[in-house]
Amino acid sequence: MSEQLTAQHFLPHVNKIFRVRDGRHALTLSRVETMRAGGGPREQFNLIFTGPPRDVLAEGLYTLDVDDGPHFELYVIPVHTPTLDRQDYQAAFN
């Protein structure tokens, strides 16, 4: 995708599975968090994904394929997850 990504590109994919290309991990896009930024050149937003506990995907740049949809190259970061039943991840756009 050559155009600048916005939160609107991801909203239709909330609750869909994003599979790491050439990997074993599958993450669910649980929400899109938008932020108001005064005067910035682009909308700031975060994608929050959930995955299974214990099998943590390392921080890095990945191609993620949406089930029955497009693919995106995203820098994914595991984040502190206070519950033991999942691992959360974030992809930040600012």
PDB file of N, CA, C and O in Angstrom:
ATOM      1  N   MET A   1       0.858  -1.169   0.000  1.00  0.00           N
ATOM      2  CA  MET A   1       0.000   0.000   0.000  1.00  0.00           C
ATOM      3  C   MET A   1       0.901   1.229   0.000  1.00  0.00           C
ATOM      4  O   MET A   1       1.703   1.403   0.918  1.00  0.00           O
ATOM      5  N   SER A   2       0.783   2.087  -1.017  1.00  0.00           N
ATOM      6  CA  SER A   2       1.681   3.221  -1.158  1.00  0.00           C
ATOM      7  C   SER A   2       1.149   4.504  -0.527  1.00  0.00           C
ATOM      8  O   SER A   2       1.927   5.426  -0.283  1.00  0.00           O
ATOM      9  N   GLU A   3      -0.133   4.589  -0.261  1.00  0.00           N
ATOM     10  CA  GLU A   3      -0.670   5.804   0.334  1.00  0.00           C
ATOM     11  C   GLU A   3      -0.423   5.807   1.843  1.00  0.00           C
ATOM     12  O   GLU A   3      -0.204   4.762   2.455  1.00  0.00           O
ATOM     13  N   GLN A   4      -0.463   7.008   2.426  1.00  0.00           N
ATOM     14  CA  GLN A   4      -0.264   7.144   3.863  1.00  0.00           C
ATOM     15  C   GLN A   4      -1.430   6.498   4.610  1.00  0.00           C
ATOM     16  O   GLN A   4      -2.594   6.798   4.347  1.00  0.00           O
ATOM     17  N   LEU A   5      -1.101   5.615   5.537  1.00  0.00           N
ATOM     18  CA  LEU A   5      -2.144   4.902   6.278  1.00  0.00           C
ATOM     19  C   LEU A   5      -2.788   5.798   7.318  1.00  0.00           C
ATOM     20  O   LEU A   5      -2.131   6.637   7.934  1.00  0.00           O
ATOM     21  N   THR A   6      -4.093   5.604   7.502  1.00  0.00           N
ATOM     22  CA  THR A   6      -4.858   6.315   8.518  1.00  0.00           C
ATOM     23  C   THR A   6      -5.630   5.299   9.351  1.00  0.00           C
ATOM     24  O   THR A   6      -5.702   4.121   9.000  1.00  0.00           O
ATOM     25  N   ALA A   7      -6.196   5.755  10.433  1.00  0.00           N
ATOM     26  CA  ALA A   7      -7.007   4.877  11.278  1.00  0.00           C
ATOM     27  C   ALA A   7      -8.151   4.266  10.476  1.00  0.00           C
ATOM     28  O   ALA A   7      -8.550   3.130  10.731  1.00  0.00           O
ATOM     29  N   GLN A   8      -8.682   5.016   9.506  1.00  0.00           N
ATOM     30  CA  GLN A   8      -9.816   4.533   8.720  1.00  0.00           C
ATOM     31  C   GLN A   8      -9.454   3.294   7.880  1.00  0.00           C
ATOM     32  O   GLN A   8     -10.334   2.497   7.553  1.00  0.00           O
ATOM     33  N   HIS A   9      -8.193   3.129   7.536  1.00  0.00           N
ATOM     34  CA  HIS A   9      -7.780   1.924   6.813  1.00  0.00           C
ATOM     35  C   HIS A   9      -7.962   0.669   7.661  1.00  0.00           C
ATOM     36  O   HIS A   9      -8.176  -0.420   7.129  1.00  0.00           O
ATOM     37  N   PHE A  10      -7.878   0.825   8.980  1.00  0.00           N
ATOM     38  CA  PHE A  10      -7.887  -0.328   9.871  1.00  0.00           C
ATOM     39  C   PHE A  10      -9.227  -0.587  10.550  1.00  0.00           C
ATOM     40  O   PHE A  10      -9.489  -1.709  10.985  1.00  0.00           O
ATOM     41  N   LEU A  11     -10.069   0.416  10.645  1.00  0.00           N
ATOM     42  CA  LEU A  11     -11.358   0.238  11.340  1.00  0.00           C
ATOM     43  C   LEU A  11     -12.187  -0.923  10.797  1.00  0.00           C
ATOM     44  O   LEU A  11     -12.804  -1.630  11.595  1.00  0.00           O
ATOM     45  N   PRO A  12     -12.236  -1.159   9.485  1.00  0.00           N
ATOM     46  CA  PRO A  12     -13.020  -2.307   8.993  1.00  0.00           C
ATOM     47  C   PRO A  12     -12.433  -3.666   9.401  1.00  0.00           C
ATOM     48  O   PRO A  12     -13.085  -4.697   9.237  1.00  0.00           O
ATOM     49  N   HIS A  13     -11.216  -3.666   9.926  1.00  0.00           N
ATOM     50  CA  HIS A  13     -10.540  -4.922  10.250  1.00  0.00           C
ATOM     51  C   HIS A  13     -10.493  -5.224  11.754  1.00  0.00           C
ATOM     52  O   HIS A  13      -9.846  -6.181  12.179  1.00  0.00           O
ATOM     53  N   VAL A  14     -11.183  -4.401  12.556  1.00  0.00           N
ATOM     54  CA  VAL A  14     -11.257  -4.674  13.994  1.00  0.00           C
ATOM     55  C   VAL A  14     -11.916  -6.038  14.194  1.00  0.00           C
ATOM     56  O   VAL A  14     -12.924  -6.353  13.561  1.00  0.00           O
ATOM     57  N   ASN A  15     -11.344  -6.827  15.068  1.00  0.00           N
ATOM     58  CA  ASN A  15     -11.763  -8.201  15.404  1.00  0.00           C
ATOM     59  C   ASN A  15     -11.397  -9.217  14.323  1.00  0.00           C
ATOM     60  O   ASN A  15     -11.843 -10.363  14.386  1.00  0.00           O
ATOM     61  N   LYS A  16     -10.606  -8.825  13.347  1.00  0.00           N
ATOM     62  CA  LYS A  16     -10.122  -9.770  12.345  1.00  0.00           C
ATOM     63  C   LYS A  16      -8.724 -10.252  12.716  1.00  0.00           C
ATOM     64  O   LYS A  16      -8.011  -9.613  13.489  1.00  0.00           O
ATOM     65  N   ILE A  17      -8.356 -11.387  12.151  1.00  0.00           N
ATOM     66  CA  ILE A  17      -7.052 -11.996  12.397  1.00  0.00           C
ATOM     67  C   ILE A  17      -6.027 -11.428  11.411  1.00  0.00           C
ATOM     68  O   ILE A  17      -6.279 -11.356  10.208  1.00  0.00           O
ATOM     69  N   PHE A  18      -4.880 -11.032  11.937  1.00  0.00           N
ATOM     70  CA  PHE A  18      -3.732 -10.592  11.155  1.00  0.00           C
ATOM     71  C   PHE A  18      -2.650 -11.660  11.335  1.00  0.00           C
ATOM     72  O   PHE A  18      -2.171 -11.880  12.448  1.00  0.00           O
ATOM     73  N   ARG A  19      -2.272 -12.314  10.253  1.00  0.00           N
ATOM     74  CA  ARG A  19      -1.274 -13.388  10.328  1.00  0.00           C
ATOM     75  C   ARG A  19       0.097 -12.869   9.898  1.00  0.00           C
ATOM     76  O   ARG A  19       0.234 -12.209   8.868  1.00  0.00           O
ATOM     77  N   VAL A  20       1.104 -13.183  10.709  1.00  0.00           N
ATOM     78  CA  VAL A  20       2.463 -12.790  10.378  1.00  0.00           C
ATOM     79  C   VAL A  20       2.926 -13.630   9.196  1.00  0.00           C
ATOM     80  O   VAL A  20       2.974 -14.858   9.274  1.00  0.00           O
ATOM     81  N   ARG A  21       3.261 -12.967   8.117  1.00  0.00           N
ATOM     82  CA  ARG A  21       3.700 -13.679   6.909  1.00  0.00           C
ATOM     83  C   ARG A  21       4.986 -14.453   7.214  1.00  0.00           C
ATOM     84  O   ARG A  21       5.916 -13.927   7.825  1.00  0.00           O
ATOM     85  N   ASP A  22       5.011 -15.695   6.780  1.00  0.00           N
ATOM     86  CA  ASP A  22       6.152 -16.595   6.985  1.00  0.00           C
ATOM     87  C   ASP A  22       6.440 -16.843   8.459  1.00  0.00           C
ATOM     88  O   ASP A  22       7.570 -17.157   8.832  1.00  0.00           O
ATOM     89  N   GLY A  23       5.424 -16.702   9.291  1.00  0.00           N
ATOM     90  CA  GLY A  23       5.592 -16.951  10.724  1.00  0.00           C
ATOM     91  C   GLY A  23       4.436 -17.764  11.261  1.00  0.00           C
ATOM     92  O   GLY A  23       3.545 -18.172  10.516  1.00  0.00           O
ATOM     93  N   ARG A  24       4.459 -17.994  12.556  1.00  0.00           N
ATOM     94  CA  ARG A  24       3.427 -18.820  13.184  1.00  0.00           C
ATOM     95  C   ARG A  24       2.397 -17.992  13.966  1.00  0.00           C
ATOM     96  O   ARG A  24       1.376 -18.523  14.403  1.00  0.00           O
ATOM     97  N   HIS A  25       2.666 -16.705  14.140  1.00  0.00           N
ATOM     98  CA  HIS A  25       1.814 -15.882  14.980  1.00  0.00           C
ATOM     99  C   HIS A  25       0.586 -15.364  14.233  1.00  0.00           C
ATOM    100  O   HIS A  25       0.651 -15.025  13.051  1.00  0.00           O
ATOM    101  N   ALA A  26      -0.522 -15.314  14.948  1.00  0.00           N
ATOM    102  CA  ALA A  26      -1.764 -14.714  14.460  1.00  0.00           C
ATOM    103  C   ALA A  26      -2.276 -13.792  15.554  1.00  0.00           C
ATOM    104  O   ALA A  26      -2.468 -14.212  16.695  1.00  0.00           O
ATOM    105  N   LEU A  27      -2.492 -12.544  15.201  1.00  0.00           N
ATOM    106  CA  LEU A  27      -2.923 -11.531  16.158  1.00  0.00           C
ATOM    107  C   LEU A  27      -4.283 -10.992  15.747  1.00  0.00           C
ATOM    108  O   LEU A  27      -4.568 -10.839  14.559  1.00  0.00           O
ATOM    109  N   THR A  28      -5.115 -10.707  16.728  1.00  0.00           N
ATOM    110  CA  THR A  28      -6.428 -10.117  16.473  1.00  0.00           C
ATOM    111  C   THR A  28      -6.346  -8.620  16.712  1.00  0.00           C
ATOM    112  O   THR A  28      -5.885  -8.180  17.765  1.00  0.00           O
ATOM    113  N   LEU A  29      -6.792  -7.836  15.741  1.00  0.00           N
ATOM    114  CA  LEU A  29      -6.866  -6.385  15.935  1.00  0.00           C
ATOM    115  C   LEU A  29      -8.039  -6.111  16.865  1.00  0.00           C
ATOM    116  O   LEU A  29      -9.196  -6.253  16.469  1.00  0.00           O
ATOM    117  N   SER A  30      -7.746  -5.722  18.094  1.00  0.00           N
ATOM    118  CA  SER A  30      -8.819  -5.536  19.072  1.00  0.00           C
ATOM    119  C   SER A  30      -9.392  -4.122  19.066  1.00  0.00           C
ATOM    120  O   SER A  30     -10.572  -3.926  19.357  1.00  0.00           O
ATOM    121  N   ARG A  31      -8.547  -3.128  18.732  1.00  0.00           N
ATOM    122  CA  ARG A  31      -9.089  -1.759  18.675  1.00  0.00           C
ATOM    123  C   ARG A  31      -8.112  -0.826  17.964  1.00  0.00           C
ATOM    124  O   ARG A  31      -6.923  -1.111  17.821  1.00  0.00           O
ATOM    125  N   VAL A  32      -8.668   0.297  17.527  1.00  0.00           N
ATOM    126  CA  VAL A  32      -7.900   1.377  16.931  1.00  0.00           C
ATOM    127  C   VAL A  32      -8.099   2.584  17.831  1.00  0.00           C
ATOM    128  O   VAL A  32      -9.224   3.048  18.019  1.00  0.00           O
ATOM    129  N   GLU A  33      -7.000   3.095  18.388  1.00  0.00           N
ATOM    130  CA  GLU A  33      -7.054   4.251  19.292  1.00  0.00           C
ATOM    131  C   GLU A  33      -6.581   5.477  18.528  1.00  0.00           C
ATOM    132  O   GLU A  33      -5.455   5.504  18.033  1.00  0.00           O
ATOM    133  N   THR A  34      -7.435   6.495  18.429  1.00  0.00           N
ATOM    134  CA  THR A  34      -7.041   7.732  17.758  1.00  0.00           C
ATOM    135  C   THR A  34      -6.754   8.797  18.803  1.00  0.00           C
ATOM    136  O   THR A  34      -7.322   8.793  19.895  1.00  0.00           O
ATOM    137  N   MET A  35      -5.853   9.713  18.439  1.00  0.00           N
ATOM    138  CA  MET A  35      -5.467  10.792  19.345  1.00  0.00           C
ATOM    139  C   MET A  35      -5.568  12.114  18.617  1.00  0.00           C
ATOM    140  O   MET A  35      -5.298  12.200  17.419  1.00  0.00           O
ATOM    141  N   ARG A  36      -5.947  13.113  19.326  1.00  0.00           N
ATOM    142  CA  ARG A  36      -5.984  14.459  18.762  1.00  0.00           C
ATOM    143  C   ARG A  36      -4.603  15.081  18.936  1.00  0.00           C
ATOM    144  O   ARG A  36      -4.094  15.169  20.053  1.00  0.00           O
ATOM    145  N   ALA A  37      -4.011  15.505  17.853  1.00  0.00           N
ATOM    146  CA  ALA A  37      -2.711  16.164  17.903  1.00  0.00           C
ATOM    147  C   ALA A  37      -2.843  17.519  17.234  1.00  0.00           C
ATOM    148  O   ALA A  37      -3.275  17.623  16.086  1.00  0.00           O
ATOM    149  N   GLY A  38      -2.471  18.537  17.958  1.00  0.00           N
ATOM    150  CA  GLY A  38      -2.598  19.883  17.419  1.00  0.00           C
ATOM    151  C   GLY A  38      -1.533  20.207  16.389  1.00  0.00           C
ATOM    152  O   GLY A  38      -0.343  20.227  16.702  1.00  0.00           O
ATOM    153  N   GLY A  39      -1.960  20.460  15.160  1.00  0.00           N
ATOM    154  CA  GLY A  39      -1.070  20.949  14.132  1.00  0.00           C
ATOM    155  C   GLY A  39      -0.111  19.942  13.530  1.00  0.00           C
ATOM    156  O   GLY A  39       0.756  20.322  12.744  1.00  0.00           O
ATOM    157  N   GLY A  40      -0.239  18.685  13.871  1.00  0.00           N
ATOM    158  CA  GLY A  40       0.657  17.679  13.302  1.00  0.00           C
ATOM    159  C   GLY A  40       0.354  17.416  11.848  1.00  0.00           C
ATOM    160  O   GLY A  40      -0.741  17.716  11.374  1.00  0.00           O
ATOM    161  N   PRO A  41       1.327  16.852  11.128  1.00  0.00           N
ATOM    162  CA  PRO A  41       1.117  16.606   9.697  1.00  0.00           C
ATOM    163  C   PRO A  41       0.200  15.428   9.402  1.00  0.00           C
ATOM    164  O   PRO A  41      -0.279  15.281   8.277  1.00  0.00           O
ATOM    165  N   ARG A  42      -0.049  14.583  10.407  1.00  0.00           N
ATOM    166  CA  ARG A  42      -0.914  13.424  10.166  1.00  0.00           C
ATOM    167  C   ARG A  42      -1.649  13.063  11.449  1.00  0.00           C
ATOM    168  O   ARG A  42      -1.248  13.434  12.552  1.00  0.00           O
ATOM    169  N   GLU A  43      -2.715  12.344  11.269  1.00  0.00           N
ATOM    170  CA  GLU A  43      -3.477  11.820  12.399  1.00  0.00           C
ATOM    171  C   GLU A  43      -2.616  10.807  13.152  1.00  0.00           C
ATOM    172  O   GLU A  43      -1.982   9.951  12.535  1.00  0.00           O
ATOM    173  N   GLN A  44      -2.592  10.900  14.471  1.00  0.00           N
ATOM    174  CA  GLN A  44      -1.877   9.920  15.284  1.00  0.00           C
ATOM    175  C   GLN A  44      -2.857   8.860  15.747  1.00  0.00           C
ATOM    176  O   GLN A  44      -3.974   9.165  16.165  1.00  0.00           O
ATOM    177  N   PHE A  45      -2.416   7.583  15.664  1.00  0.00           N
ATOM    178  CA  PHE A  45      -3.275   6.504  16.134  1.00  0.00           C
ATOM    179  C   PHE A  45      -2.429   5.295  16.480  1.00  0.00           C
ATOM    180  O   PHE A  45      -1.292   5.159  16.030  1.00  0.00           O
ATOM    181  N   ASN A  46      -3.001   4.427  17.283  1.00  0.00           N
ATOM    182  CA  ASN A  46      -2.383   3.160  17.669  1.00  0.00           C
ATOM    183  C   ASN A  46      -3.305   2.023  17.283  1.00  0.00           C
ATOM    184  O   ASN A  46      -4.526   2.125  17.396  1.00  0.00           O
ATOM    185  N   LEU A  47      -2.703   0.942  16.826  1.00  0.00           N
ATOM    186  CA  LEU A  47      -3.426  -0.303  16.637  1.00  0.00           C
ATOM    187  C   LEU A  47      -3.090  -1.190  17.826  1.00  0.00           C
ATOM    188  O   LEU A  47      -1.918  -1.353  18.166  1.00  0.00           O
ATOM    189  N   ILE A  48      -4.090  -1.754  18.450  1.00  0.00           N
ATOM    190  CA  ILE A  48      -3.888  -2.658  19.582  1.00  0.00           C
ATOM    191  C   ILE A  48      -4.329  -4.052  19.144  1.00  0.00           C
ATOM    192  O   ILE A  48      -5.473  -4.273  18.747  1.00  0.00           O
ATOM    193  N   PHE A  49      -3.391  -4.973  19.229  1.00  0.00           N
ATOM    194  CA  PHE A  49      -3.616  -6.368  18.860  1.00  0.00           C
ATOM    195  C   PHE A  49      -3.562  -7.235  20.108  1.00  0.00           C
ATOM    196  O   PHE A  49      -2.936  -6.867  21.102  1.00  0.00           O
ATOM    197  N   THR A  50      -4.220  -8.391  20.052  1.00  0.00           N
ATOM    198  CA  THR A  50      -4.072  -9.397  21.107  1.00  0.00           C
ATOM    199  C   THR A  50      -3.634 -10.701  20.462  1.00  0.00           C
ATOM    200  O   THR A  50      -3.978 -11.014  19.322  1.00  0.00           O
ATOM    201  N   GLY A  51      -2.864 -11.441  21.236  1.00  0.00           N
ATOM    202  CA  GLY A  51      -2.393 -12.746  20.797  1.00  0.00           C
ATOM    203  C   GLY A  51      -2.367 -13.688  21.979  1.00  0.00           C
ATOM    204  O   GLY A  51      -2.700 -13.298  23.098  1.00  0.00           O
ATOM    205  N   PRO A  52      -1.978 -14.912  21.740  1.00  0.00           N
ATOM    206  CA  PRO A  52      -1.950 -15.880  22.829  1.00  0.00           C
ATOM    207  C   PRO A  52      -0.847 -15.543  23.837  1.00  0.00           C
ATOM    208  O   PRO A  52       0.146 -14.907  23.485  1.00  0.00           O
ATOM    209  N   PRO A  53      -1.023 -15.969  25.085  1.00  0.00           N
ATOM    210  CA  PRO A  53       0.002 -15.708  26.096  1.00  0.00           C
ATOM    211  C   PRO A  53       1.229 -16.588  25.867  1.00  0.00           C
ATOM    212  O   PRO A  53       1.161 -17.621  25.200  1.00  0.00           O
ATOM    213  N   ARG A  54       2.315 -16.166  26.420  1.00  0.00           N
ATOM    214  CA  ARG A  54       3.577 -16.924  26.470  1.00  0.00           C
ATOM    215  C   ARG A  54       4.334 -16.990  25.151  1.00  0.00           C
ATOM    216  O   ARG A  54       5.559 -16.871  25.174  1.00  0.00           O
ATOM    217  N   ASP A  55       3.703 -17.167  24.031  1.00  0.00           N
ATOM    218  CA  ASP A  55       4.396 -17.237  22.744  1.00  0.00           C
ATOM    219  C   ASP A  55       4.461 -15.821  22.166  1.00  0.00           C
ATOM    220  O   ASP A  55       3.693 -15.467  21.271  1.00  0.00           O
ATOM    221  N   VAL A  56       5.387 -15.023  22.691  1.00  0.00           N
ATOM    222  CA  VAL A  56       5.427 -13.596  22.381  1.00  0.00           C
ATOM    223  C   VAL A  56       6.155 -13.354  21.058  1.00  0.00           C
ATOM    224  O   VAL A  56       7.256 -13.856  20.834  1.00  0.00           O
ATOM    225  N   LEU A  57       5.520 -12.582  20.203  1.00  0.00           N
ATOM    226  CA  LEU A  57       6.133 -12.138  18.961  1.00  0.00           C
ATOM    227  C   LEU A  57       7.130 -11.039  19.307  1.00  0.00           C
ATOM    228  O   LEU A  57       6.769 -10.072  19.977  1.00  0.00           O
ATOM    229  N   ALA A  58       8.368 -11.170  18.864  1.00  0.00           N
ATOM    230  CA  ALA A  58       9.399 -10.178  19.162  1.00  0.00           C
ATOM    231  C   ALA A  58       9.094  -8.859  18.460  1.00  0.00           C
ATOM    232  O   ALA A  58       8.481  -8.838  17.393  1.00  0.00           O
ATOM    233  N   GLU A  59       9.526  -7.772  19.067  1.00  0.00           N
ATOM    234  CA  GLU A  59       9.384  -6.458  18.457  1.00  0.00           C
ATOM    235  C   GLU A  59      10.054  -6.451  17.094  1.00  0.00           C
ATOM    236  O   GLU A  59      11.162  -6.963  16.934  1.00  0.00           O
ATOM    237  N   GLY A  60       9.375  -5.867  16.111  1.00  0.00           N
ATOM    238  CA  GLY A  60       9.989  -5.782  14.794  1.00  0.00           C
ATOM    239  C   GLY A  60       9.013  -5.410  13.698  1.00  0.00           C
ATOM    240  O   GLY A  60       7.814  -5.252  13.930  1.00  0.00           O
ATOM    241  N   LEU A  61       9.556  -5.275  12.496  1.00  0.00           N
ATOM    242  CA  LEU A  61       8.771  -4.948  11.314  1.00  0.00           C
ATOM    243  C   LEU A  61       8.309  -6.243  10.662  1.00  0.00           C
ATOM    244  O   LEU A  61       9.118  -7.115  10.343  1.00  0.00           O
ATOM    245  N   TYR A  62       6.994  -6.357  10.467  1.00  0.00           N
ATOM    246  CA  TYR A  62       6.405  -7.580   9.917  1.00  0.00           C
ATOM    247  C   TYR A  62       5.403  -7.229   8.829  1.00  0.00           C
ATOM    248  O   TYR A  62       4.795  -6.159   8.845  1.00  0.00           O
ATOM    249  N   THR A  63       5.241  -8.142   7.889  1.00  0.00           N
ATOM    250  CA  THR A  63       4.123  -8.078   6.956  1.00  0.00           C
ATOM    251  C   THR A  63       3.008  -8.903   7.572  1.00  0.00           C
ATOM    252  O   THR A  63       3.185 -10.087   7.859  1.00  0.00           O
ATOM    253  N   LEU A  64       1.861  -8.273   7.775  1.00  0.00           N
ATOM    254  CA  LEU A  64       0.705  -8.923   8.380  1.00  0.00           C
ATOM    255  C   LEU A  64      -0.388  -9.039   7.327  1.00  0.00           C
ATOM    256  O   LEU A  64      -0.787  -8.050   6.712  1.00  0.00           O
ATOM    257  N   ASP A  65      -0.858 -10.249   7.133  1.00  0.00           N
ATOM    258  CA  ASP A  65      -1.928 -10.520   6.180  1.00  0.00           C
ATOM    259  C   ASP A  65      -3.251 -10.622   6.923  1.00  0.00           C
ATOM    260  O   ASP A  65      -3.392 -11.427   7.844  1.00  0.00           O
ATOM    261  N   VAL A  66      -4.218  -9.807   6.523  1.00  0.00           N
ATOM    262  CA  VAL A  66      -5.549  -9.851   7.126  1.00  0.00           C
ATOM    263  C   VAL A  66      -6.313 -10.988   6.468  1.00  0.00           C
ATOM    264  O   VAL A  66      -6.312 -11.118   5.244  1.00  0.00           O
ATOM    265  N   ASP A  67      -6.970 -11.815   7.283  1.00  0.00           N
ATOM    266  CA  ASP A  67      -7.796 -12.882   6.713  1.00  0.00           C
ATOM    267  C   ASP A  67      -8.810 -12.268   5.753  1.00  0.00           C
ATOM    268  O   ASP A  67      -9.543 -11.351   6.123  1.00  0.00           O
ATOM    269  N   ASP A  68      -8.852 -12.769   4.533  1.00  0.00           N
ATOM    270  CA  ASP A  68      -9.774 -12.284   3.500  1.00  0.00           C
ATOM    271  C   ASP A  68      -9.642 -10.784   3.263  1.00  0.00           C
ATOM    272  O   ASP A  68     -10.638 -10.094   3.043  1.00  0.00           O
ATOM    273  N   GLY A  69      -8.409 -10.281   3.307  1.00  0.00           N
ATOM    274  CA  GLY A  69      -8.221  -8.847   3.120  1.00  0.00           C
ATOM    275  C   GLY A  69      -6.819  -8.500   2.670  1.00  0.00           C
ATOM    276  O   GLY A  69      -6.086  -9.348   2.161  1.00  0.00           O
ATOM    277  N   PRO A  70      -6.455  -7.245   2.862  1.00  0.00           N
ATOM    278  CA  PRO A  70      -5.158  -6.757   2.404  1.00  0.00           C
ATOM    279  C   PRO A  70      -4.027  -7.191   3.341  1.00  0.00           C
ATOM    280  O   PRO A  70      -4.238  -7.940   4.295  1.00  0.00           O
ATOM    281  N   HIS A  71      -2.851  -6.709   3.050  1.00  0.00           N
ATOM    282  CA  HIS A  71      -1.716  -6.912   3.945  1.00  0.00           C
ATOM    283  C   HIS A  71      -1.114  -5.546   4.260  1.00  0.00           C
ATOM    284  O   HIS A  71      -1.264  -4.592   3.497  1.00  0.00           O
ATOM    285  N   PHE A  72      -0.430  -5.475   5.398  1.00  0.00           N
ATOM    286  CA  PHE A  72       0.185  -4.238   5.852  1.00  0.00           C
ATOM    287  C   PHE A  72       1.570  -4.557   6.397  1.00  0.00           C
ATOM    288  O   PHE A  72       1.776  -5.610   7.000  1.00  0.00           O
ATOM    289  N   GLU A  73       2.517  -3.650   6.188  1.00  0.00           N
ATOM    290  CA  GLU A  73       3.810  -3.748   6.856  1.00  0.00           C
ATOM    291  C   GLU A  73       3.744  -2.859   8.085  1.00  0.00           C
ATOM    292  O   GLU A  73       3.574  -1.644   7.980  1.00  0.00           O
ATOM    293  N   LEU A  74       3.881  -3.479   9.254  1.00  0.00           N
ATOM    294  CA  LEU A  74       3.731  -2.761  10.514  1.00  0.00           C
ATOM    295  C   LEU A  74       4.887  -3.071  11.454  1.00  0.00           C
ATOM    296  O   LEU A  74       5.386  -4.195  11.489  1.00  0.00           O
ATOM    297  N   TYR A  75       5.309  -2.065  12.216  1.00  0.00           N
ATOM    298  CA  TYR A  75       6.279  -2.280  13.275  1.00  0.00           C
ATOM    299  C   TYR A  75       5.468  -2.590  14.527  1.00  0.00           C
ATOM    300  O   TYR A  75       4.760  -1.732  15.053  1.00  0.00           O
ATOM    301  N   VAL A  76       5.581  -3.813  14.989  1.00  0.00           N
ATOM    302  CA  VAL A  76       4.756  -4.316  16.090  1.00  0.00           C
ATOM    303  C   VAL A  76       5.617  -4.443  17.344  1.00  0.00           C
ATOM    304  O   VAL A  76       6.744  -4.935  17.295  1.00  0.00           O
ATOM    305  N   ILE A  77       5.064  -3.989  18.464  1.00  0.00           N
ATOM    306  CA  ILE A  77       5.769  -4.005  19.742  1.00  0.00           C
ATOM    307  C   ILE A  77       4.907  -4.732  20.772  1.00  0.00           C
ATOM    308  O   ILE A  77       3.745  -4.372  20.956  1.00  0.00           O
ATOM    309  N   PRO A  78       5.450  -5.750  21.449  1.00  0.00           N
ATOM    310  CA  PRO A  78       4.696  -6.334  22.566  1.00  0.00           C
ATOM    311  C   PRO A  78       4.651  -5.312  23.704  1.00  0.00           C
ATOM    312  O   PRO A  78       5.647  -4.646  23.984  1.00  0.00           O
ATOM    313  N   VAL A  79       3.514  -5.194  24.344  1.00  0.00           N
ATOM    314  CA  VAL A  79       3.352  -4.230  25.438  1.00  0.00           C
ATOM    315  C   VAL A  79       2.956  -4.959  26.715  1.00  0.00           C
ATOM    316  O   VAL A  79       2.472  -6.091  26.690  1.00  0.00           O
ATOM    317  N   HIS A  80       3.179  -4.273  27.830  1.00  0.00           N
ATOM    318  CA  HIS A  80       2.804  -4.853  29.126  1.00  0.00           C
ATOM    319  C   HIS A  80       1.328  -5.231  29.099  1.00  0.00           C
ATOM    320  O   HIS A  80       0.474  -4.421  28.739  1.00  0.00           O
ATOM    321  N   THR A  81       1.046  -6.451  29.477  1.00  0.00           N
ATOM    322  CA  THR A  81      -0.318  -6.969  29.492  1.00  0.00           C
ATOM    323  C   THR A  81      -0.595  -7.490  30.893  1.00  0.00           C
ATOM    324  O   THR A  81      -0.032  -8.512  31.285  1.00  0.00           O
ATOM    325  N   PRO A  82      -1.455  -6.810  31.666  1.00  0.00           N
ATOM    326  CA  PRO A  82      -1.643  -7.185  33.070  1.00  0.00           C
ATOM    327  C   PRO A  82      -2.400  -8.493  33.307  1.00  0.00           C
ATOM    328  O   PRO A  82      -2.402  -9.001  34.428  1.00  0.00           O
ATOM    329  N   THR A  83      -3.034  -9.042  32.286  1.00  0.00           N
ATOM    330  CA  THR A  83      -3.735 -10.313  32.472  1.00  0.00           C
ATOM    331  C   THR A  83      -2.880 -11.447  31.928  1.00  0.00           C
ATOM    332  O   THR A  83      -2.004 -11.221  31.092  1.00  0.00           O
ATOM    333  N   LEU A  84      -3.125 -12.655  32.391  1.00  0.00           N
ATOM    334  CA  LEU A  84      -2.325 -13.804  31.980  1.00  0.00           C
ATOM    335  C   LEU A  84      -2.926 -14.585  30.815  1.00  0.00           C
ATOM    336  O   LEU A  84      -2.320 -15.543  30.335  1.00  0.00           O
ATOM    337  N   ASP A  85      -4.123 -14.181  30.352  1.00  0.00           N
ATOM    338  CA  ASP A  85      -4.800 -14.958  29.322  1.00  0.00           C
ATOM    339  C   ASP A  85      -4.508 -14.497  27.895  1.00  0.00           C
ATOM    340  O   ASP A  85      -5.057 -15.052  26.944  1.00  0.00           O
ATOM    341  N   ARG A  86      -3.633 -13.470  27.734  1.00  0.00           N
ATOM    342  CA  ARG A  86      -3.312 -12.978  26.395  1.00  0.00           C
ATOM    343  C   ARG A  86      -2.028 -12.154  26.457  1.00  0.00           C
ATOM    344  O   ARG A  86      -1.528 -11.825  27.533  1.00  0.00           O
ATOM    345  N   GLN A  87      -1.513 -11.831  25.274  1.00  0.00           N
ATOM    346  CA  GLN A  87      -0.412 -10.876  25.138  1.00  0.00           C
ATOM    347  C   GLN A  87      -0.893  -9.780  24.207  1.00  0.00           C
ATOM    348  O   GLN A  87      -1.422 -10.062  23.131  1.00  0.00           O
ATOM    349  N   ASP A  88      -0.711  -8.522  24.617  1.00  0.00           N
ATOM    350  CA  ASP A  88      -1.110  -7.387  23.791  1.00  0.00           C
ATOM    351  C   ASP A  88       0.095  -6.840  23.037  1.00  0.00           C
ATOM    352  O   ASP A  88       1.242  -6.977  23.462  1.00  0.00           O
ATOM    353  N   TYR A  89      -0.211  -6.210  21.891  1.00  0.00           N
ATOM    354  CA  TYR A  89       0.799  -5.616  21.024  1.00  0.00           C
ATOM    355  C   TYR A  89       0.290  -4.267  20.559  1.00  0.00           C
ATOM    356  O   TYR A  89      -0.911  -4.001  20.583  1.00  0.00           O
ATOM    357  N   GLN A  90       1.215  -3.419  20.137  1.00  0.00           N
ATOM    358  CA  GLN A  90       0.862  -2.105  19.630  1.00  0.00           C
ATOM    359  C   GLN A  90       1.639  -1.811  18.357  1.00  0.00           C
ATOM    360  O   GLN A  90       2.805  -2.183  18.223  1.00  0.00           O
ATOM    361  N   ALA A  91       0.979  -1.142  17.432  1.00  0.00           N
ATOM    362  CA  ALA A  91       1.632  -0.539  16.267  1.00  0.00           C
ATOM    363  C   ALA A  91       1.232   0.928  16.302  1.00  0.00           C
ATOM    364  O   ALA A  91       0.047   1.251  16.211  1.00  0.00           O
ATOM    365  N   ALA A  92       2.212   1.820  16.434  1.00  0.00           N
ATOM    366  CA  ALA A  92       1.943   3.248  16.615  1.00  0.00           C
ATOM    367  C   ALA A  92       2.196   4.010  15.311  1.00  0.00           C
ATOM    368  O   ALA A  92       3.151   3.735  14.584  1.00  0.00           O
ATOM    369  N   PHE A  93       1.329   4.955  15.042  1.00  0.00           N
ATOM    370  CA  PHE A  93       1.451   5.849  13.891  1.00  0.00           C
ATOM    371  C   PHE A  93       1.425   7.275  14.417  1.00  0.00           C
ATOM    372  O   PHE A  93       0.419   7.717  14.972  1.00  0.00           O
ATOM    373  N   ASN A  94       2.530   7.999  14.246  1.00  0.00           N
ATOM    374  CA  ASN A  94       2.556   9.388  14.714  1.00  0.00           C
ATOM    375  C   ASN A  94       3.317  10.278  13.773  1.00  0.00           C
ATOM    376  O   ASN A  94       3.436  11.479  14.018  1.00  0.00           O
TER     377      ASN A  94
END
